[in-house]
Amino acid sequence: MAERNELNVRLMTPADIGFAIDRIREAGWASQSPDVFAAFLDHDPRGCFVAETGDERVGICVATRYRGNAFIGELVVRRDMRILGAGRMLLARALAYLDRQGIRDIFLDGDLNAVPYYEAVGFKKIGKSLRFRGRIRGKTHSDVRPLRPADLDGICARDLEFFGDDRSFFLRRFAALHPELGFVRENDDGICGYIMAKPGQELLAVGPWADWQPGKNSAHLLEHLASASGAEVFRIGVMESNEKAAALVRSCAGLAETPYCWFMGRGESRRLGNHPALYAIGSGAKG
């Protein structure tokens, strides 16, 4: 078996995308796709990392940098190689990169068994990141229509407000790749909500899903998406602190609550993704 000192961390390239998808699937993270990793590389190739020993790839990690915040994700190592310490090396490389860029507030979703380690390197629990999965009954609604390219400037401005930083690169990219999975809700004042989704491994990852005029119609976007996408399995992430969103998703027949993660931060801010209008964050890294 390779020794720990043989490990090396290098920048990811497009040739590593297949390896990254294999690692994600091995970990059971079905919400990712090759398009996602291509987007990471196009957004900031300096924040995408691969650990290897000799010519054998071991693990991956992505640090997504925004204007003033960053999100670390896709940190996964081959099961048969975890004893080598590649996960710690990848995380250290990602943090060092973000520190050099002057990013003070860094966030991640911590699996329960990894929380003590993240706490040891300065991350603190912010709140539970709830996870739901399943099929729901679709229904069309007259106040919901397809998202149009002309809507994106306004949607990205709203997402900046609700999410807390600028992830418009990802929202615009996935809206262009999957226009059939984006919808807006309107009332007499114009757009009052939007929802987007991305294909994963045999499911749709829902989010962002925002509604700034919540009420009896708050489920319309989700039900309309379900109707338009057919009998797809949904994967939805909701911050527990958003009590209205959590209650709505829990009330949807067909959705089962799966094990939660801890949304964690290193720095002073606790703001990223914590807004009552943001029902489903989507992903801190990509929308």
TITORRO-856123 format. One line per field, with one value per residue (C-alpha): residue number from 0; residue in one letter; x, y, z. Coordinates in steps of 0.2 Angstrom, whole numbers, plus 5000, padded with zeros to 4 digits. Last residue first. Layout:
// residues N
nr: c(NUM,...)
rest: c(A,...)
xx: c(X,...)
yy: c(Y,...)
zz: c(Z,...)
END
This chain:
// residues 287
nr: c(286,285,284,283,282,281,280,279,278,277,276,275,274,273,272,271,270,269,268,267,266,265,264,263,262,261,260,259,258,257,256,255,254,253,252,251,250,249,248,247,246,245,244,243,242,241,240,239,238,237,236,235,234,233,232,231,230,229,228,227,226,225,224,223,222,221,220,219,218,217,216,215,214,213,212,211,210,209,208,207,206,205,204,203,202,201,200,199,198,197,196,195,194,193,192,191,190,189,188,187,186,185,184,183,182,181,180,179,178,177,176,175,174,173,172,171,170,169,168,167,166,165,164,163,162,161,160,159,158,157,156,155,154,153,152,151,150,149,148,147,146,145,144,143,142,141,140,139,138,137,136,135,134,133,132,131,130,129,128,127,126,125,124,123,122,121,120,119,118,117,116,115,114,113,112,111,110,109,108,107,106,105,104,103,102,101,100,99,98,97,96,95,94,93,92,91,90,89,88,87,86,85,84,83,82,81,80,79,78,77,76,75,74,73,72,71,70,69,68,67,66,65,64,63,62,61,60,59,58,57,56,55,54,53,52,51,50,49,48,47,46,45,44,43,42,41,40,39,38,37,36,35,34,33,32,31,30,29,28,27,26,25,24,23,22,21,20,19,18,17,16,15,14,13,12,11,10,9,8,7,6,5,4,3,2,1,0)
rest: c(G,K,A,G,S,G,I,A,Y,L,A,P,H,N,G,L,R,R,S,E,G,R,G,M,F,W,C,Y,P,T,E,A,L,G,A,C,S,R,V,L,A,A,A,K,E,N,S,E,M,V,G,I,R,F,V,E,A,G,S,A,S,A,L,H,E,L,L,H,A,S,N,K,G,P,Q,W,D,A,W,P,G,V,A,L,L,E,Q,G,P,K,A,M,I,Y,G,C,I,G,D,D,N,E,R,V,F,G,L,E,P,H,L,A,A,F,R,R,L,F,F,S,R,D,D,G,F,F,E,L,D,R,A,C,I,G,D,L,D,A,P,R,L,P,R,V,D,S,H,T,K,G,R,I,R,G,R,F,R,L,S,K,G,I,K,K,F,G,V,A,E,Y,Y,P,V,A,N,L,D,G,D,L,F,I,D,R,I,G,Q,R,D,L,Y,A,L,A,R,A,L,L,M,R,G,A,G,L,I,R,M,D,R,R,V,V,L,E,G,I,F,A,N,G,R,Y,R,T,A,V,C,I,G,V,R,E,D,G,T,E,A,V,F,C,G,R,P,D,H,D,L,F,A,A,F,V,D,P,S,Q,S,A,W,G,A,E,R,I,R,D,I,A,F,G,I,D,A,P,T,M,L,R,V,N,L,E,N,R,E,A,M)
xx: c(4863,4882,4892,4880,4868,4850,4845,4827,4815,4825,4812,4816,4835,4849,4859,4875,4872,4881,4896,4910,4922,4922,4904,4894,4878,4876,4870,4853,4848,4833,4816,4804,4794,4779,4766,4772,4769,4787,4791,4779,4785,4803,4799,4789,4802,4817,4829,4829,4838,4830,4838,4827,4831,4816,4813,4806,4788,4785,4796,4782,4770,4784,4790,4771,4770,4786,4781,4764,4769,4770,4752,4744,4756,4773,4777,4795,4796,4813,4818,4836,4835,4829,4841,4832,4834,4842,4860,4858,4848,4847,4832,4826,4812,4806,4795,4786,4787,4775,4765,4748,4755,4768,4777,4793,4799,4815,4817,4813,4827,4840,4857,4853,4846,4861,4873,4863,4861,4880,4887,4874,4882,4884,4882,4870,4858,4842,4849,4860,4846,4835,4848,4850,4831,4830,4844,4837,4820,4824,4831,4813,4807,4792,4776,4767,4751,4740,4745,4749,4749,4762,4761,4777,4791,4805,4819,4821,4837,4838,4853,4854,4860,4876,4888,4906,4921,4938,4949,4944,4926,4928,4935,4921,4908,4914,4903,4888,4891,4896,4889,4902,4905,4919,4919,4935,4940,4956,4961,4976,4964,4953,4968,4974,4957,4956,4974,4969,4953,4963,4976,4963,4954,4970,4974,4981,4968,4955,4962,4951,4936,4941,4940,4927,4926,4913,4911,4919,4909,4916,4911,4916,4913,4911,4924,4919,4932,4931,4938,4943,4951,4963,4970,4984,4999,5010,4998,4984,4973,4963,4958,4946,4948,4961,4949,4937,4920,4925,4931,4916,4904,4913,4911,4892,4889,4897,4883,4879,4863,4867,4879,4880,4899,4903,4893,4903,4919,4914,4909,4926,4935,4925,4928,4947,4951,4943,4957,4959,4973,4986,4987,5001,5002,5018,5020,5006,5013,5006,5000)
yy: c(5134,5129,5128,5131,5119,5120,5132,5126,5137,5153,5167,5164,5168,5158,5153,5161,5172,5164,5176,5178,5165,5146,5139,5124,5117,5101,5086,5077,5059,5056,5064,5055,5064,5055,5065,5083,5089,5088,5100,5113,5111,5113,5128,5137,5133,5140,5137,5118,5123,5114,5102,5093,5077,5073,5057,5059,5054,5067,5083,5095,5089,5089,5106,5112,5104,5112,5129,5129,5124,5142,5146,5146,5158,5164,5180,5180,5162,5154,5137,5136,5121,5104,5090,5079,5060,5045,5051,5070,5081,5099,5109,5127,5136,5154,5166,5182,5187,5201,5213,5205,5188,5177,5161,5156,5140,5131,5113,5113,5126,5113,5118,5137,5137,5127,5140,5155,5149,5143,5160,5169,5162,5180,5181,5181,5167,5178,5194,5187,5175,5190,5198,5182,5180,5198,5196,5178,5183,5188,5170,5164,5153,5142,5148,5147,5157,5145,5130,5112,5098,5084,5071,5069,5057,5055,5062,5075,5082,5094,5105,5107,5123,5134,5122,5129,5126,5130,5115,5104,5108,5100,5085,5083,5085,5071,5057,5068,5073,5092,5103,5117,5136,5148,5166,5175,5174,5183,5174,5166,5160,5152,5142,5137,5131,5120,5113,5109,5100,5090,5085,5080,5069,5061,5055,5038,5028,5034,5024,5009,5020,5032,5049,5062,5081,5087,5103,5118,5134,5152,5169,5187,5188,5169,5155,5137,5125,5108,5092,5075,5059,5045,5045,5033,5039,5040,5044,5055,5069,5079,5098,5111,5128,5134,5129,5143,5144,5133,5119,5120,5120,5105,5097,5100,5095,5078,5075,5077,5074,5055,5057,5039,5040,5028,5039,5054,5045,5038,5056,5063,5049,5053,5072,5069,5072,5089,5094,5095,5104,5094,5086,5073,5058,5048,5054,5044,5028,5017,5000)
zz: c(4964,4961,4977,4990,4982,4978,4992,4993,5000,4999,5004,5022,5020,5026,5010,5015,5031,5045,5044,5056,5048,5046,5042,5044,5037,5046,5036,5037,5034,5023,5024,5012,4999,4992,5000,5002,5019,5024,5010,5016,5034,5029,5019,5032,5046,5036,5050,5045,5029,5014,5002,4989,4979,4967,4958,4941,4936,4924,4922,4918,4932,4945,4940,4942,4959,4965,4958,4965,4983,4989,4983,5000,5006,5003,4993,4991,4984,4980,4973,4969,4968,4965,4960,4948,4949,4941,4943,4942,4931,4937,4944,4944,4953,4953,4964,4964,4946,4941,4952,4947,4951,4944,4947,4937,4930,4925,4921,4902,4900,4905,4898,4897,4914,4920,4914,4919,4937,4938,4933,4943,4959,4967,4986,5000,4994,4995,4989,4975,4971,4968,4956,4947,4945,4938,4926,4921,4916,4898,4896,4899,4914,4909,4917,4934,4939,4929,4939,4933,4945,4949,4962,4971,4969,4982,4992,5006,5014,5029,5031,5050,5056,5058,5065,5067,5056,5063,5058,5073,5069,5052,5060,5073,5059,5048,5055,5053,5035,5034,5021,5018,5021,5020,5026,5026,5007,5005,4989,4998,5011,4998,4991,5008,5012,4997,4999,5018,5012,4999,5012,5025,5013,5006,5023,5018,5027,5015,5000,4999,5001,4986,4993,4993,4995,4982,4992,4999,4998,4997,5002,4997,4978,4975,4976,4974,4982,4974,4981,4974,4978,4975,4957,4954,4944,4959,4973,4968,4975,4963,4965,4958,4965,4952,4938,4943,4934,4919,4930,4941,4926,4919,4936,4936,4918,4922,4934,4953,4963,4966,4980,4985,4989,4975,4964,4968,4966,4949,4944,4949,4939,4924,4926,4928,4909,4911,4922,4941,4949,4959,4976,4980,4991,4992,5010,5016,5010,4996,5000)
END
